[in-house]
């Protein structure tokens, strides 16, 4: 496996150093920028596989850096921020961030998010997806748990596969409601709660301690697999 | 203390109005019975009235009522009546004495009140200095302890070339534990300042209470070295309209408190019910806590059970109270024979639509 190159844009030297150590000990190549300006130049001169972007930069707000990046940069961007505010997270995700981690975070969590962001969206031509004890056949629209077929309604199936196809990525409530039920339903968050609970009962080992369908409080849901 | 003087905060013009009205009323009543009691008793009754007014009102309204009462006594009661003329020198002396006594009375009472007010302010100031010192002590203890642990562990790792791997892991786990504690303290301080500034506006949305409780319990268990929390909650729980983030903090603080302050082998339970729009969450432990304190005091800021307490800035429970009230609910503490129970009660909109086909 070739070493992915990751660009860190963060003005705090201590965080930068720790991120570099973390990334390099996990086999990535890391480069660092200390400001928005430097980060944008480094990203355009030599586009990395992934960018870790701090929201609180001295010379420019991270949200606007993200917008500038997204005009041409298509690889994953993960936002790091000391602000743990739902609106801020949703704004970053709407602006095209792949993920959002609030500081302080655990290193294991960061590496897991980087791995799943680098894995990227699952290509459409892959008909059968397998995650540990869960198997989804996109061609036949069937789901199996430990080999036995799980009976999902069509809405449940659509919601699950939308999340699965974006594995590791947080999909916001509004995005999910719009995609599954339509634009008239973006405020009907109770539908989402109900359907997620129903799907968990069918696919999770312990629906109260979900391993696949994870809640991002106040923001949305993500599908995670351990592999 | 401040409540002793009911009219203390009455605006000025009202004080004049009340003073004059009461003099007129009392004089009127005395006038009706003047044939029975004579003019001297009427004088005493008026004097008594002004003394009462002096207890509650400012100095100027009291002086006005004193002058008015002297005048009405003279005009309506002292013979010859309905003139300001006085027949005997005895009555003149009495009127002059009346006026002097009523003034002394008013001014003295006022002065006593002033002195009392000043000493009250002094006392409040002393209390706030005491509170400030408690805050400083408690904060510096709460922040410096984990920092000290981190520095010591890091120093050890850095300078001790020949420590074995087991010790190394122990030191690293100390750093990790101390950081979590720091993180929690900072979170609490941020929450307190949010509460103090009054900037908490709940954002209501449909919330799966079962999911929330399991999430919080998992976090508490992870942050407290595998301490177990028992959950008893019916699976068929309606969706409730609450601010999930705020309720999360309330439950986390109560459970985390229980986990930190009770012995490892004691039990921690959480249960929840929701009937008729009333959401109740019970958090119970068998840790024999809060036995020596007044139940009402525990929710006060910086109230800690004792100075030797394991840890805790005393912020947790006041955050719980503030946040629960921000959601329009109440939190109570009940203790009996070694069991401590916190009960959170919220009025919520519920949505029973639990299963949808399609």
Interface residues (C-beta under 8 A of the other chain):
Chain A: X86 X104 X153 X154 X155 X189 X190 X191 X193 X194 X195 X196 X197 X198 X208 X209 X215 X217 X218
Chain B: X179 X183 X203 X205 X206 X207 X208 X210 X211 X214 X215 X218 X231 X239 X244 X245 X248 X351 X353 X354 X355 X356 X357 X358
